[in-house]
Amino acid sequence: MRRALAVIVFCGIALLCGAARAEEVVADLSSHLVAITAGFTGASVVLFGATDALGDIVVVVRGPDREMTVWRKGKVAGIWVNAESVTFGNVPSFYAVAASRPIDSILTPAATALYRIGADRLKLEAAPGVTPERAQRFAQALVDEQQRAGVFAAQVGKISFLGERLFRTTLTFPGNVPTGTYLVQVLLVRDRDVVSGQTTPLVVSKVGMDAAVSDFATRRAAVYGAIAVLTAVVAGWLAALPFRGV
C-alpha cells in the first residue's frame, strides 16, 4: 500500500514539473503522519520532488522547539552530583539534514548559518547571563547528547536525483521520536546559495489506546497517579492470596 502511494505521489510530482517552473522547486511526502502505536520501533517517510532546472537540494527536518537544561557533573565530598547547568529555550525536539552533495561543497558558510543547516549551526539560545563561551560549550554537549539519543541525526542523509530534475530521499524516525508538528524544509541551491524553498508539515502523533492513555495521564496526572498506585496495591494483594493459608 505504501509503495503504491509513493508511486502515485511520484507520478503526480512528475506531472507538476511544469508548475515547478514558477516555484522552482516542489515536493511532497508519501505520508504527512507518523503514527505511533503500541510496539512502535520507528518509521520512514519518502520525500519526492522536482526542480525547474539544474541545482542541488537540501532537506532540513525540524521537530517542535522545547526548553532543555544541560547539566555538568562535578564531585562534591567525593560524590558525583549535578554541579552546573545551562538552559536553552529553542531546542528542536528532532533534527536531521539530507543533501544531494556534501553541504560544504554546495553552500557558503554564510548560507549554512542563515538557514541553520547542520546541528552545529542551530543557534541555540541560552538563558540570560550565560557567557558566549559557556553557552557554546554546553550547546555542544547538548547536541552530543541528542545525537546519542538518536533524535539529532549524526550524519547527513542522501538525496538521489532520478534524471536531472526529479529527486527523492527517505526520512527516518527512531522509535523514541518526540510527538508534535514537524517542519520539512526543501531548499533549492545554485551557485552555492539558496534560490528557492518550500516547507511542508509532518505530524508525529500517538494513535489508538496509547494516545488515550497518554492524553489521560497528561490532563489528569493526579487521578492517573492514584489509579496506578491503586492498581499496584491490588495486584500485590492478589499475588499474595495463594500464600495466605500457608
N, C-alpha and C positions, 0 to 999 in steps of 0.2 A: 504494500500500500504506500509506504513512504517513498519507495523507488519510483512508483508510478507518479506520485505527486511531484517529486523532484523533476521528472521528465516534463511534466505539464508546465511547471514553473519555468524550466529552462527554455522550452519552446515559446512560452509567452514572452520571455525577455528577448529572445531572438527576433520575434515579430515586432517588438518595441524598439528595435535598434535604430529605426528612423527617428523615433521620439527622442532617443538619447542624443541626437544631433543638436536638439535645442537645449537639453540639460547637461550634455557632455558625458554624464555617467548616470546609469540607472541600475538598481539592484533590488533583489528581494530575497526572502528567506524561505526555505522549504517548509518551515513552521514558525509561527510567531509565539508559540507557547512551549515552554519546557515544563512538563507536568511531573511533579514529584509525588510518587505514590509509595506504598509500602514496599520495602526492598529496593528502593531506587539506588542505583550504583553509578549513575552518570548518564549523559545524553550527548548526542551530536546533532547539530543543525547545519544544513548545507546552505551556503550563500552563493547565488548566481548573479551575474551582472553583465552589462555591455557598455562599451565606450563608443564615442563618436569617431575616434581616431586613435592613433598610437599613443601609448603612455603607460605608466606604471600605476599599480593600485596598492593602496594601504588600507587595511581594515583595523579599526580600533573598537574593541568591545569593552564597555564600562558598566559595572553594576551601580546601583544607587549609592550615593555617598553616605558615610556614617562617621561618628566620632569614635576614635580609638586612642587608647593610652598605652604607651610603651614603657616598660619598667626595666631598670638596670639593677641587677642584684649586687649586693655587697655584703661583706662579713661584719657582723656585729656580735662581739663577745664569742667569736668563733663559729657563729651560726649564719648561714646564708639567708638573707632577707631581701625584700624589695626595698632598695635604698634610694632610688631616684627615678623620676618619671617625667615624660613629656606627653601632652595630649594634642592630638591632631584632629581638626574638625571636618576635613573634607576628604576622607579616605574612601576610595571606591571599594565596594564590597567584593568586586571581581574586576580583573583587568587582564586583557590579552590583546596582542597585536599580531597581524599577519601581513605579509607583503609579497609582491611579485619578485622583488630582488632585495638584497641586503639594504637596510634602511640608510646606512651611511653613504651608500653609492647612489641613492636616488633623491635624497633630501639634504638641504643645507642644515647645519646645526641650528640656525635661527628658525627654520621651518619646523624642525622636530620639537623645539622648545615651545613655539607658538601653539602648535596643535597637541602638545603633551604626548608625543609618541615615544613610548618607552617608559618603563617603571621608574627609571632614574630622572625622568622629566615631568613627573606628576605635579610638582609644585605643591607639596603638602603643606598646609598652613598650621604652624604650631601656635599654641596658646600665647597670649601677650606676655612679654617679659622674658621669653626664651631667646638667648643669643643665636645668631645665624649658625655659628659653628656647632653649638649643641643641638640645634634643630636638625641640621644636616646629618649629624651622627646618629641621632635617634630615628630620623626618617629612613636612613639606610637599614637600620636594624628592623624597622617595621616592614620594609619591602622584603628583606630576607625571610622574616617570619611568615609573611603572607605567601611567599613562593614555596616555602617548606610545607605550608598548609594546602598548597595546590590551587589557591584562589587567585594568585597572580602567576601568569604564565612565565616560566623562566626562559623560554625560547620563543623566537618569532616564528609564527606559523607560515606555511607556504601557500601562496596564491598561484594557481595554474591558469594559463591562458589556453583557450581552445580556439586556435586560429589567432587572428590579430586583435579582435575586438571583444570576444566573449571570454569571461573569466569565471572561476569558481574557487571556493575554499570551504573547508569543513571547520566549523566552530565546535570545540569540545568543552563540555562542562563536567566537572568531577561530581562525585556523589555528595560532597558537602557544600555544593554551590548554594550561596545565600538566595533567598527569595526576594522578589521585587521587580520593578520595571527597569530593564537594561536598555542602553542605547548602543546600537551598532552603527558606527560611522564609517562610510566608504569614501575614500579620498582618491581623486584622480591626480596624478603627478606628472608634470612635464617640465623639463629644464630645471630639475631639482627644486621645484616649488609646487605647491598645491594650487590647481587651477579650477577645481570643481569638487563638490562633495554632496553627499546625501546621508541623512540619518534615519534609521529605521528602528522602531521599538521592538523589544523582545521581552515577554513576560515569563518569569520563573516563579511558579506557584505550586503550593501543595494542593492536591485534589483528593476527593474521596474522604474516607474516615480519618486519615491523618490530618487533613485540613480542618475537619470539625473538632478534633481533639486539641489541635494546636490553637485554634481560634478560642475555644473554651478556656484553655489554660491561660491565654493571654488576657482575655477580657474579664475572667473571674478567677484570678490567681488564688485568692484566699479559699474559695469554695473548692477549686481543683486540688489545692494542697490538703484540705481537710478530707476530701474523698480519698486521696492517695494514702493518707495516714490510716484512715478507717479500713481501707482495703487491705493494707499490710497487717493490721491488727487482726482482722477477721481471718485472713489467710494463715497467720500464725496460730490462732486458736483452733482452726480446722485441722491444721497439721499435727497439733498436739493431742487431738481427740483419741486416736488409736492407742496412745500410751497412758491414758488416764487410769485405766484399770489395772495397769501393770504394777 
